[in-house]
Amino acid sequence: MQIASLTPSSNVVGASSLTLTVSFVIVSPFKTGYEIQMIVPAWNPNPAAVNPPHMITVATPVCAGVTNIVASPTCTYD
């Protein structure tokens, strides 16, 4: 990976209804079967929480502006 960036639509911690744009530029060809994984930690407003909530609550990622990739990418959230 040559360049990677995360761009939130707001810098307010804990704000809702925001978007996060993930951008990257790769150096070598991206072949079928390759993956890029982004791990987002749980948001923990309460340090005593046993199961803190996920930071991403609406799991509808969209792949856009994709070029120079052998196969059509899929964007998923798990």
Backbone torsions as a table, in degrees:
resi	resn	phi	psi	omega
1	MET	NA	133.8	-177.9
2	GLN	-98.3	-43.6	-178.5
3	ILE	-137.6	138.5	174.0
4	ALA	-142.0	142.1	177.7
5	SER	-150.0	150.2	174.0
6	LEU	-120.1	126.3	-178.5
7	THR	-126.7	104.8	177.9
8	PRO	-80.4	154.0	177.0
9	SER	-77.7	-8.2	175.6
10	SER	-153.6	153.3	176.1
11	ASN	-102.8	14.5	-179.6
12	VAL	-84.5	117.0	179.9
13	VAL	-65.2	130.1	177.7
14	GLY	82.9	0.5	178.5
15	ALA	-65.9	155.9	-178.6
16	SER	-113.5	168.6	177.9
17	SER	59.5	42.5	-179.8
18	LEU	-109.7	167.0	173.9
19	THR	-120.3	154.9	176.5
20	LEU	-128.0	120.0	178.2
21	THR	-97.7	124.5	178.0
22	VAL	-109.1	122.2	-178.6
23	SER	-125.2	145.2	175.9
24	PHE	-154.2	155.6	175.9
25	VAL	-126.2	127.5	-179.6
26	ILE	-100.7	156.4	-178.4
27	VAL	-91.0	-47.4	-178.2
28	SER	-97.5	160.2	178.1
29	PRO	-57.0	141.3	-179.8
30	PHE	-95.9	107.3	-173.0
31	LYS	-91.4	162.4	176.6
32	THR	-55.6	134.4	179.3
33	GLY	94.9	-13.8	177.6
34	TYR	-72.6	154.7	178.9
35	GLU	-134.5	148.3	166.3
36	ILE	-120.4	123.3	-179.2
37	GLN	-113.7	136.6	175.7
38	MET	-117.7	119.6	-178.8
39	ILE	-100.9	120.6	-179.2
40	VAL	-107.5	122.7	-179.6
41	PRO	-70.0	159.9	176.3
42	ALA	-67.4	146.2	176.3
43	TRP	-85.2	124.8	-174.0
44	ASN	-123.3	85.0	178.3
45	PRO	-72.4	-15.4	-178.1
46	ASN	-125.8	105.3	-177.5
47	PRO	-57.9	-20.4	-179.9
48	ALA	-87.4	-3.1	-178.1
49	ALA	-64.7	134.9	178.8
50	VAL	-79.1	-44.2	178.9
51	ASN	-124.0	83.3	-178.7
52	PRO	-64.0	150.6	-177.3
53	PRO	-70.7	154.5	175.2
54	HIS	-71.2	148.6	178.2
55	MET	-72.5	-31.0	178.7
56	ILE	-100.1	118.1	-176.9
57	THR	-109.2	-18.6	176.9
58	VAL	-114.1	111.5	-172.6
59	ALA	-97.3	72.7	178.0
60	THR	-130.0	64.7	-179.2
61	PRO	-67.9	152.2	-179.4
62	VAL	-130.1	131.0	173.7
63	CYS	-91.4	124.8	-178.5
64	ALA	-141.4	151.6	176.8
65	GLY	67.0	32.8	-176.7
66	VAL	-86.1	128.3	177.2
67	THR	-138.4	157.1	174.9
68	ASN	58.1	38.7	176.4
69	ILE	-120.5	134.8	-175.5
70	VAL	-60.2	-46.0	-177.9
71	ALA	-115.0	158.6	176.3
72	SER	-68.0	127.9	-178.1
73	PRO	-78.2	157.2	171.3
74	THR	-118.7	141.9	178.4
75	CYS	-116.2	120.9	-178.5
76	THR	-132.3	162.4	176.5
77	TYR	-130.0	129.9	-178.1
78	ASP	-127.9	NA	NA
